[in-house]
Amino acid sequence: MGDIALRADHVSKVFGHSRVLDDVSFELRRGEVLCLAGENGCGKSTLIKILNGVHAPEAGAVFSFGDDTAIGHITPREARARGIHVIWQDLALFAHLSVAENIVFDDYVANPMRPLSYRAARQQAREVIERLGVQLDPDTRVEELSIARRQLVAIARVLRAGARIIFMDEPTASLTRNEVRTLLDLTRALSAQGISIVFVSHRLAEVLAVCQRVTVLRNGKLVGTYPTEGMTQARLSQLMTGQELNLVPRQTAPSGEPVLELRGLSRRGEFEDVSLTLNRGEILGLTGLLGAGRTELAHVVFGMTQPTAGEMRMHGKRLTLRSNRDAIRHGIAYVSEDRLNLGLVQSQSINMNTAVTVLGELEKPRGFLAPWRVRALTAEWIRRLGTKVSDAELAVSSLSGGNQQRVVIAKWLATKPEVLILDCPTVGVDIGAKAGIFEIIRQLADDGMAIILISDEAGEIWMNADRVIVLREGRVSQELTPADTTEESLEEIINA
Amino acid sequence: MTIASSARRRLRLSTDTLEIGVMALLLAASFGFFTLMAPGFLSGANIRSMAVQLPELGLLSLAMLLPIISGGLNLAVTFTANIAGLTTAWLVQNALGDAGALGLVVSVGAGLAVGAAAGFLIGVIVARVGAHPILVSLGVMIFLQGLGEFLTRGGGISGMPASFQWIGGGSVLGVPVPILVFLLAAAALAYFMQFTRTGFSIHMVGSNLRATEYSGIDVRRVLITLYTISGLLAAIAGMVMLARFNSVRVGHGESYLLITVLACFLAGANPFGGFGRVLPLVLGLMSLQVIASGMNLMGASQHLSIAVWGAFLIVVMTLRMPFLKRS
């Protein structure tokens, strides 16, 4: 078995009373791209941390590296010595330092007293960048780079540090389609150089495109390792969730009267001349690449920013929004794509996050906001949306992505909106939970709400929207009906 | 992760009660210690003197707690108290002294209004300009200091009518007025933070201003309101100080400034905003007062008791850390 880069058997890990990993085996071949798949909480991160020496496994684990060594656990130092590196989702770069300084940084961890020569650093960085075959200026400060470019810096950094095994944690989460393509190409090139890569991703299409094998974990147990050839997305998601997902395209309901109309709406530098009509009981898909103006348009409709030209009408009446409070008053709600920073106040309780949009209604009489009214409201929405909550006094950050999203949706439904804008509502949501979120959205539309669904996942849009508007570079490039097209051609239209 | 969340649940359920429990324990411990060690600690005179001394620092700490929960600070609290006191004293002596009770009420009202206005100014700048509260309140603090020194030429105003001095030295049913004022203010603030939408919003703003704004809360109004209330509480402290010393001078109580911050953190307020309760703060302030008075009775210098306060904070922080880390 000379082609084994890393092998781990009988890996278990217990935190407190719960067994996070239960006798898991993991095998990574030299020069292979392997995907580690599983829902949140399945033990992926713990496994990576054990393989990287951050956590020690329970006794009984055996690690080997394709030579004769077999050890009980790996120390961080040993992981480094064997070329095992992790690129976490936050990339762990120094934003204020230059690309070159970031790339050579690890040299100075090993030898902190070594004087730093910028010229040498730049030269060494250039060599690694060349090896990667990308365009990067070693003198640029990292904070000036896009996420995708920063990722290249992170990859260059681990290569410079002698990486032979690279774990990449959700590397495509905040990349645009083209950037993802570049990254996947790069991943293949690295594997051709004999470097083994472990890819952790939620996006099944990417997993299947780039990986040779996929290792699936569920609830801390190994489900199995499968070749990706012949594997379908449906089968993979079934392995991950343990349940069959029967996703069917939405039956388009006859749509009602117009609720919201945009006429020639523009905001300088963001989008131009957008006209659209949103009807009662309809899900309007708004799609396009990241930066096509989707979120910017949503911000204007939600009153966060003001248009520079054009007009909005609601029920035929002209709509002027000075702030999002005006928008909320007019029955417009917006589920932000950035749940972590804008959607929820993460460190405050589920109760508070649910009630925050309707404090005025809950404060009865004026000057007395009864805590039990807040709790009753939250309990009602937890019940209606099927949110899994053990205690609503807990910080909302204690919930999984899917349940957090339910809290966001709840807090907006509490305002009884007529128009609900959902900006990438399934980002960071497990596959199993995605279906549940869309079930809620469809039900809302069936009950008469007018919904704008923003997403760059063609599959989501195709399955759930009644009509689709494609934005490109801030303009409406196409309007179509999912029924008249296929998921694949929609994907092509978005990325064209 | 089920373990993580269950640990968090256990923790969270207890965090609110934890802080109150810790502070009550500290108070009981310090009280017990000095009862045994300091002769005359339980005497009526000592209890009474503690009840008269505590409110100044106490009211200023309440004025500091609100901005801290909102993720900021109000460094101008002590000078706001001075300016408010000066306003009242000047009015009594130069304009309204002969107007009797009504004149006194108007003078106090004007002093409180000036304090609230100082807070309002900070709030408006923080909300409109978006500058960090530390910088804004520092600017206002220096401004008030300079203004006060200019107007008083570095001196002070003293000699208030006996009816006003009642606020500092009088008592109702045997309870000193200053502690009554403090406890009333604390109760009102506790109610405001727990049972009004503005109090609710202050917690949210303190944890994440942008997400709160996205939820449709008028965060500017929240900020302006909370700094105005902070200024008002500081002005009440200024009234108590004026009444107790029968004089007011710019810079009076200046050394309290950082101790108010210490008291808030001691009581478990989160330095990054979002969390902090009035009750643990009141209990914590009582412990600080018990330590100061007890050590005084034992013959130790006042400076030493301040050193003990600092040590106290470090010990409490250290004990609390494992809980904070896990959450």
Chai-1 contact restraints between the chains, C-beta under 6 A:
chainA,res_idxA,chainB,res_idxB,connection_type,confidence,min_distance_angstrom,max_distance_angstrom,comment,restraint_id
A,F15,B,I3,contact,1.0,0.0,6.0,A-B,restraint_1
A,G16,B,I3,contact,1.0,0.0,6.0,A-B,restraint_2
A,S18,B,T2,contact,1.0,0.0,6.0,A-B,restraint_3
A,S18,B,I3,contact,1.0,0.0,6.0,A-B,restraint_4
A,G41,B,M1,contact,1.0,0.0,6.0,A-B,restraint_5
A,N324,B,G216,contact,1.0,0.0,6.0,A-B,restraint_6
A,R325,B,G216,contact,1.0,0.0,6.0,A-B,restraint_7
A,I328,B,G216,contact,1.0,0.0,6.0,A-B,restraint_8
A,L342,B,R210,contact,1.0,0.0,6.0,A-B,restraint_9
A,L342,B,A211,contact,1.0,0.0,6.0,A-B,restraint_10
A,L342,B,Y214,contact,1.0,0.0,6.0,A-B,restraint_11
A,V345,B,M204,contact,1.0,0.0,6.0,A-B,restraint_12
A,V345,B,S207,contact,1.0,0.0,6.0,A-B,restraint_13
A,V345,B,N208,contact,1.0,0.0,6.0,A-B,restraint_14
A,V345,B,A211,contact,1.0,0.0,6.0,A-B,restraint_15
A,S347,B,S207,contact,1.0,0.0,6.0,A-B,restraint_16
A,S347,B,G274,contact,1.0,0.0,6.0,A-B,restraint_17
A,Q348,B,S207,contact,1.0,0.0,6.0,A-B,restraint_18
A,V356,B,M204,contact,1.0,0.0,6.0,A-B,restraint_19
A,V356,B,S215,contact,1.0,0.0,6.0,A-B,restraint_20
A,T357,B,S215,contact,1.0,0.0,6.0,A-B,restraint_21
A,T357,B,G216,contact,1.0,0.0,6.0,A-B,restraint_22
A,L359,B,R197,contact,1.0,0.0,6.0,A-B,restraint_23
A,E363,B,R197,contact,1.0,0.0,6.0,A-B,restraint_24
A,G367,B,T196,contact,1.0,0.0,6.0,A-B,restraint_25
A,F368,B,F195,contact,1.0,0.0,6.0,A-B,restraint_26
A,L369,B,F195,contact,1.0,0.0,6.0,A-B,restraint_27
A,L369,B,T196,contact,1.0,0.0,6.0,A-B,restraint_28
A,L369,B,R197,contact,1.0,0.0,6.0,A-B,restraint_29
A,L369,B,F200,contact,1.0,0.0,6.0,A-B,restraint_30
A,S390,B,R9,contact,1.0,0.0,6.0,A-B,restraint_31
A,D391,B,R9,contact,1.0,0.0,6.0,A-B,restraint_32
A,L394,B,R9,contact,1.0,0.0,6.0,A-B,restraint_33
A,L394,B,R12,contact,1.0,0.0,6.0,A-B,restraint_34
A,S398,B,S5,contact,1.0,0.0,6.0,A-B,restraint_35
A,S398,B,R8,contact,1.0,0.0,6.0,A-B,restraint_36
